[in-house]
Amino acid sequence: MDYWTAIDAIYNTTLSFSFFLLTFIMLYIGRTGLKAKNRYGGISTIICGILFLIFGYVNSTARFFPYPYNGFMVWWIWIILVVNIVFALLIKKQKKKLQAESIDVGSESSNYGKKAILQRYVEKMTKENPYREEISYKHEVIRKSFHLMGFLLILAYFGFFFLYPVTLIVSDSVIFLINHIEPAYEFLWGPISLFSHSTGEFQAIVDLTMMALIGALMFALISDLIRILWGPEYSLFNFLTRSMLRNKEINAAGPQIYIITGFIFSYMLYMADLIHIAAVFSGILIACLSDAAAALIGRRYGKHKIKVRSKGTKSVEGFLAGTIVAYIIGFVLVGPIYALIGAFIFFLTDYFPKYTADNILNPIAIPIGIQLFIVLLGLPVGWFF
């Protein structure tokens, strides 16, 4: 084994170990949530932990992506970790300052610097409970806007009309860059001949899309773990999203973790050639857009309330909006017959689960369900595949 082969093995082992470590942490948090009688959050967090265990095993045996992209991901994890720890230390300093003296935030309202923003944030977090049974409609809109990342995945993998897939643009740009900084690159990552992709290569799209998914997971997850283990005021993600937390997130991961974890699992099945890519993206977009449509339409126009199995209250209008959007997405991507399957599964996962988040069920159950009927029926998939 030469030097760079050993470095490759170290990076890949580190990435696998990261998932195994996250498995332990998520199982611990989920158990804590169950003890605190948060079954919804506890069970959903435990499911994430089990999926992380699967991710670690798959990466250790089959790899999510080749060298040097596994090394890039390890560096990304460390950068995100350092940034979040620095933010947490700044918040801790501000908390000590608030405890030591009375700060009149109003008198400093004209100061828009970083210090004033952090002061206002810490004061708000320490004076009121950031967890709520129900957030405002405005915050619901902001929260659901994160679901638009499904469109980013479409752009990353397929592109849009005359726009090449974003991941292919990134891959080709990286290849162009490393050829212009050859000495520096080879010092850190070895000979350019070891680089895994060439320009215009389709496999680069597949690998970099998974890299984007795992990178997004780590960005959201590290901050969310800090929120759970240290306190919501220490979370950078919580700071950026203006503290839109629900009681279901006490001693439990947030919905952004559930949905990205589901994306990664389904995309992993695609990379293993077990699920059609159209089924995967149908599940992703339905999980993103149908859930958002159901929540927002239900909150805004829902007049006919019904109790779901989780004892929560939803509306007929919300169910209809979500199911219709699910069918439209499926119709475009997998065709009219398989669209019925996707819409039906969306309805089931929105109504029946009692203790498990639909954010994690939808992006997994919908692609698997559609793929099952693709195998059983053997009909053509969609209009573009």
C-alpha positions as CSV (number, residue, x, y, z in Angstrom):
1,M,0.0,0.0,0.0
2,D,1.5,3.3,-1.1
3,Y,1.2,6.6,0.8
4,W,-1.8,8.1,-1.1
5,T,-3.7,4.8,-1.0
6,A,-3.2,4.8,2.8
7,I,-4.4,8.4,3.0
8,D,-7.5,7.4,0.9
9,A,-8.2,4.6,3.4
10,I,-7.8,6.9,6.4
11,Y,-10.3,9.4,4.9
12,N,-12.8,6.8,4.1
13,T,-12.5,5.1,7.5
14,T,-12.9,8.5,9.1
15,L,-16.1,9.2,7.2
16,S,-17.5,5.8,8.1
17,F,-16.5,6.3,11.8
18,S,-18.3,9.7,11.7
19,F,-21.6,7.9,10.8
20,F,-21.0,5.2,13.5
21,L,-20.4,8.0,16.1
22,L,-23.5,9.8,15.0
23,T,-25.4,6.5,15.3
24,F,-24.4,6.3,19.0
25,I,-25.3,10.0,19.6
26,M,-28.7,9.7,17.9
27,L,-29.7,6.5,19.7
28,Y,-28.7,8.2,23.0
29,I,-30.8,11.3,22.1
30,G,-33.7,9.2,20.9
31,R,-33.7,7.2,24.2
32,T,-33.6,10.5,26.1
33,G,-36.6,11.8,24.1
34,L,-38.6,8.6,24.9
35,K,-37.9,9.0,28.6
36,A,-39.1,12.6,28.3
37,K,-42.3,11.2,26.8
38,N,-41.6,12.7,23.4
39,R,-42.3,9.5,21.4
40,Y,-42.7,11.3,18.1
41,G,-39.2,12.9,18.3
42,G,-37.6,10.0,20.1
43,I,-38.6,7.3,17.7
44,S,-37.9,9.5,14.6
45,T,-34.4,10.2,16.0
46,I,-33.7,6.5,16.7
47,I,-34.7,5.7,13.1
48,C,-32.2,8.3,11.9
49,G,-29.6,6.7,14.1
50,I,-30.3,3.3,12.6
51,L,-30.0,4.8,9.1
52,F,-26.7,6.4,10.0
53,L,-25.4,2.9,11.0
54,I,-26.4,1.7,7.6
55,F,-24.7,4.7,6.0
56,G,-21.5,3.9,7.9
57,Y,-21.5,0.3,6.9
58,V,-22.2,1.0,3.2
59,N,-19.5,3.6,3.0
60,S,-17.0,1.2,4.7
61,T,-17.8,-1.6,2.2
62,A,-18.9,0.1,-1.0
63,R,-18.0,3.8,-0.6
64,F,-20.3,6.7,-1.2
65,F,-17.7,8.5,-3.4
66,P,-14.0,7.9,-4.3
67,Y,-10.8,9.7,-3.4
68,P,-10.3,12.7,-3.1
69,Y,-14.0,13.5,-2.6
70,N,-14.0,11.4,0.7
71,G,-11.2,13.6,1.8
72,F,-13.1,16.8,0.8
73,M,-16.0,15.6,2.9
74,V,-13.9,14.9,6.0
75,W,-12.5,18.4,5.7
76,W,-16.0,19.9,5.3
77,I,-17.1,18.1,8.5
78,W,-14.2,19.5,10.5
79,I,-14.8,23.0,9.1
80,I,-18.5,22.9,10.0
81,L,-17.6,21.5,13.5
82,V,-15.1,24.3,14.1
83,V,-17.5,27.0,12.9
84,N,-20.3,25.8,15.1
85,I,-18.0,25.5,18.2
86,V,-16.8,29.0,17.6
87,F,-20.4,30.3,17.4
88,A,-21.3,28.4,20.6
89,L,-18.3,29.9,22.4
90,L,-19.4,33.4,21.3
91,I,-22.9,32.7,22.6
92,K,-21.5,31.5,25.9
93,K,-19.5,34.7,26.2
94,Q,-22.6,36.8,25.6
95,K,-24.5,34.8,28.2
96,K,-21.9,35.5,30.8
97,K,-22.0,39.1,29.9
98,L,-25.8,39.2,30.3
99,Q,-25.5,37.5,33.7
100,A,-22.8,39.9,34.9
101,E,-24.6,43.1,33.9
102,S,-28.0,44.4,32.8
103,I,-27.8,45.1,29.0
104,D,-30.3,47.6,27.6
105,V,-30.7,46.1,24.1
106,G,-33.1,48.9,23.1
107,S,-30.6,51.6,23.5
108,E,-28.3,49.7,21.1
109,S,-30.9,49.1,18.4
110,S,-29.1,51.5,16.1
111,N,-26.0,49.2,16.3
112,Y,-26.4,46.6,13.5
113,G,-23.0,45.0,14.2
114,K,-22.4,41.4,14.9
115,K,-22.2,42.1,18.7
116,A,-25.6,43.7,18.9
117,I,-27.3,40.9,16.9
118,L,-25.8,38.3,19.2
119,Q,-26.9,40.2,22.2
120,R,-30.4,40.5,21.0
121,Y,-30.5,36.8,20.1
122,V,-29.2,35.7,23.5
123,E,-31.5,37.9,25.4
124,K,-34.5,36.6,23.5
125,M,-33.4,33.0,24.0
126,T,-32.9,33.4,27.7
127,K,-36.1,35.3,28.4
128,E,-38.6,33.1,26.6
129,N,-39.0,29.4,25.8
130,P,-37.9,28.9,22.2
131,Y,-40.0,25.7,21.9
132,R,-43.7,26.1,21.0
133,E,-46.6,23.9,20.5
134,E,-47.4,25.8,17.3
135,I,-45.4,28.4,15.4
136,S,-46.8,31.4,13.6
137,Y,-47.9,31.1,9.9
138,K,-45.0,33.4,8.9
139,H,-42.5,31.2,10.6
140,E,-44.2,28.1,9.0
141,V,-43.6,29.7,5.6
142,I,-40.0,30.3,6.4
143,R,-39.6,26.8,7.8
144,K,-41.2,25.2,4.7
145,S,-39.1,27.3,2.4
146,F,-36.2,25.0,3.3
147,H,-38.1,22.3,1.4
148,L,-37.3,24.1,-1.8
149,M,-33.9,22.4,-1.6
150,G,-35.6,19.6,-3.6
151,F,-35.4,21.9,-6.6
152,L,-31.7,22.3,-5.9
153,L,-31.2,18.6,-6.1
154,I,-33.0,18.5,-9.5
155,L,-30.7,21.2,-10.7
156,A,-27.7,19.4,-9.3
157,Y,-28.5,16.1,-11.0
158,F,-30.5,17.1,-14.2
159,G,-29.8,20.7,-14.8
160,F,-32.5,22.9,-16.3
161,F,-33.1,23.4,-20.1
162,F,-29.8,24.9,-21.3
163,L,-28.1,24.7,-17.8
164,Y,-25.8,21.8,-17.3
165,P,-26.3,19.8,-14.1
166,V,-24.7,21.9,-11.3
167,T,-22.6,18.9,-10.1
168,L,-21.1,18.6,-13.6
169,I,-20.3,22.3,-13.7
170,V,-18.7,21.9,-10.2
171,S,-16.7,18.8,-11.2
172,D,-15.4,20.3,-14.4
173,S,-14.5,23.6,-12.5
174,V,-12.6,21.6,-9.9
175,I,-10.6,19.7,-12.6
176,F,-9.8,23.0,-14.3
177,L,-8.7,24.5,-11.0
178,I,-6.5,21.7,-9.9
179,N,-4.7,21.7,-13.2
180,H,-3.8,25.4,-12.7
181,I,-2.6,24.9,-9.1
182,E,-1.0,21.5,-9.7
183,P,1.9,21.8,-7.2
184,A,-0.4,22.9,-4.3
185,Y,-3.0,20.3,-5.1
186,E,-0.4,17.5,-5.4
187,F,1.1,18.5,-2.1
188,L,-2.2,18.0,-0.3
189,W,-4.0,15.3,-2.3
190,G,-1.4,13.5,-4.4
191,P,-0.8,13.2,-8.2
192,I,-3.6,14.6,-10.4
193,S,-3.6,11.2,-12.1
194,L,-5.3,9.9,-9.0
195,F,-8.2,12.3,-9.4
196,S,-11.4,10.2,-9.7
197,H,-13.3,12.0,-12.6
198,S,-12.6,13.5,-15.9
199,T,-14.5,16.4,-17.5
200,G,-18.0,15.7,-18.7
201,E,-18.2,12.4,-16.8
202,F,-21.7,11.3,-15.8
203,Q,-20.4,9.4,-12.7
204,A,-19.2,12.8,-11.3
205,I,-22.9,13.8,-11.3
206,V,-23.9,10.7,-9.3
207,D,-21.0,11.0,-6.8
208,L,-21.2,14.8,-6.3
209,T,-25.0,14.7,-5.7
210,M,-24.5,12.3,-2.9
211,M,-21.7,14.5,-1.6
212,A,-24.0,17.5,-1.6
213,L,-26.6,15.5,0.3
214,I,-24.2,14.3,3.0
215,G,-22.6,17.8,3.2
216,A,-26.0,19.3,3.8
217,L,-26.8,16.7,6.4
218,M,-23.6,17.4,8.3
219,F,-24.2,21.2,8.1
220,A,-27.6,20.8,9.7
221,L,-26.9,17.9,12.0
222,I,-23.8,19.3,13.8
223,S,-25.7,22.4,14.7
224,D,-28.8,20.4,15.7
225,L,-26.8,18.2,18.0
226,I,-25.4,21.3,19.7
227,R,-29.0,22.5,20.2
228,I,-30.1,19.2,21.8
229,L,-27.0,18.6,23.9
230,W,-26.0,22.1,24.9
231,G,-29.1,24.2,24.5
232,P,-31.0,25.9,21.6
233,E,-29.2,29.2,22.0
234,Y,-25.9,27.6,21.1
235,S,-27.2,26.4,17.7
236,L,-26.0,28.3,14.6
237,F,-28.8,26.8,12.6
238,N,-31.3,27.9,15.2
239,F,-29.8,31.4,15.0
240,L,-30.1,31.5,11.2
241,T,-33.7,30.3,11.3
242,R,-34.9,32.7,14.0
243,S,-35.7,30.0,16.5
244,M,-38.7,28.2,14.9
245,L,-38.7,25.2,17.3
246,R,-41.6,23.0,18.3
247,N,-42.2,20.9,21.3
248,K,-41.6,17.8,19.2
249,E,-38.0,18.8,18.9
250,I,-37.2,18.8,22.6
251,N,-34.7,16.0,23.1
252,A,-35.0,15.1,19.4
253,A,-33.6,15.9,16.0
254,G,-35.3,18.6,13.9
255,P,-37.4,17.9,10.7
256,Q,-34.5,19.0,8.5
257,I,-32.4,16.1,9.7
258,Y,-35.2,13.6,9.1
259,I,-35.9,14.7,5.5
260,I,-32.2,14.9,4.4
261,T,-31.5,11.5,6.0
262,G,-34.4,10.1,4.0
263,F,-33.0,11.6,0.8
264,I,-29.6,10.0,1.4
265,F,-31.1,6.6,2.0
266,S,-33.2,6.6,-1.2
267,Y,-30.4,8.0,-3.2
268,M,-28.1,5.3,-1.8
269,L,-30.5,2.7,-3.1
270,Y,-30.3,4.3,-6.5
271,M,-26.5,4.2,-6.4
272,A,-26.8,0.5,-5.7
273,D,-29.0,0.2,-8.8
274,L,-32.0,-0.9,-6.7
275,I,-34.3,2.1,-7.4
276,H,-35.0,4.1,-10.6
277,I,-33.7,7.6,-10.4
278,A,-37.2,9.0,-11.4
279,A,-38.7,7.2,-8.4
280,V,-36.0,8.7,-6.1
281,F,-36.7,12.3,-7.3
282,S,-40.4,11.7,-7.1
283,G,-40.1,10.8,-3.5
284,I,-37.8,13.8,-2.8
285,L,-40.0,16.4,-4.5
286,I,-43.2,14.9,-3.0
287,A,-41.6,14.9,0.4
288,C,-40.6,18.6,-0.1
289,L,-43.4,20.2,-2.0
290,S,-46.5,18.1,-1.1
291,D,-45.7,18.4,2.6
292,A,-45.2,22.1,2.3
293,A,-48.4,22.5,0.4
294,A,-50.4,20.5,2.9
295,A,-49.0,22.4,5.8
296,L,-49.4,25.9,4.4
297,I,-52.8,25.4,2.7
298,G,-54.1,23.6,5.8
299,R,-52.9,26.4,8.1
300,R,-54.3,29.2,5.8
301,Y,-57.5,27.8,4.4
302,G,-58.2,24.6,6.4
303,K,-61.7,24.8,7.8
304,H,-62.7,21.1,8.0
305,K,-60.5,19.7,10.8
306,I,-59.8,16.0,11.4
307,K,-57.8,14.1,14.0
308,V,-54.9,12.0,12.7
309,R,-53.6,8.9,14.4
310,S,-50.8,10.9,16.1
311,K,-53.7,12.9,17.9
312,G,-52.7,16.0,16.0
313,T,-55.2,18.1,14.1
314,K,-55.0,18.6,10.3
315,S,-57.5,19.7,7.7
316,V,-59.2,18.1,4.7
317,E,-58.0,21.1,2.6
318,G,-54.4,20.4,3.6
319,F,-54.7,16.7,2.8
320,L,-56.2,17.5,-0.6
321,A,-53.6,20.1,-1.4
322,G,-50.7,17.7,-0.5
323,T,-52.2,14.8,-2.3
324,I,-52.9,16.8,-5.5
325,V,-49.4,18.2,-5.6
326,A,-48.0,14.7,-5.0
327,Y,-49.9,13.4,-8.0
328,I,-48.8,16.3,-10.2
329,I,-45.1,15.7,-9.3
330,G,-45.5,12.0,-9.9
331,F,-47.3,12.6,-13.2
332,V,-44.4,14.7,-14.5
333,L,-41.6,12.4,-13.3
334,V,-42.9,8.8,-13.4
335,G,-46.2,9.0,-15.3
336,P,-49.9,8.8,-14.4
337,I,-50.1,5.3,-13.1
338,Y,-47.0,5.5,-10.8
339,A,-48.1,9.0,-9.8
340,L,-51.2,7.4,-8.2
341,I,-49.0,5.2,-6.1
342,G,-46.8,8.1,-4.9
343,A,-49.8,10.2,-4.0
344,F,-51.5,7.4,-2.2
345,I,-48.3,6.7,-0.1
346,F,-48.0,10.4,0.7
347,F,-51.6,10.3,2.0
348,L,-50.8,7.2,4.1
349,T,-47.7,8.6,5.6
350,D,-49.4,11.9,6.4
351,Y,-52.4,10.4,8.1
352,F,-51.5,7.1,9.7
353,P,-48.1,7.3,11.4
354,K,-48.5,7.8,15.1
355,Y,-45.0,8.3,16.4
356,T,-42.8,8.7,13.3
357,A,-42.2,11.9,11.3
358,D,-43.5,11.9,7.8
359,N,-40.4,13.9,6.8
360,I,-38.4,10.7,7.1
361,L,-41.1,8.3,5.9
362,N,-42.0,10.1,2.7
363,P,-38.6,10.3,0.9
364,I,-38.1,6.6,1.7
365,A,-41.5,5.0,1.4
366,I,-42.5,6.8,-1.8
367,P,-39.5,5.8,-4.0
368,I,-39.6,2.2,-2.7
369,G,-43.3,2.0,-3.3
370,I,-43.1,3.4,-6.8
371,Q,-40.1,1.1,-7.6
372,L,-42.1,-2.0,-6.4
373,F,-44.9,-1.2,-8.8
374,I,-42.4,-0.5,-11.6
375,V,-41.2,-4.1,-11.1
376,L,-44.7,-5.5,-10.8
377,L,-46.3,-3.6,-13.7
378,G,-43.4,-3.1,-16.0
379,L,-44.9,0.1,-17.5
380,P,-42.7,2.8,-19.0
381,V,-41.4,5.3,-16.4
382,G,-42.3,8.9,-16.9
383,W,-41.9,11.0,-20.1
384,F,-38.1,11.7,-20.0
385,F,-36.5,8.4,-19.0
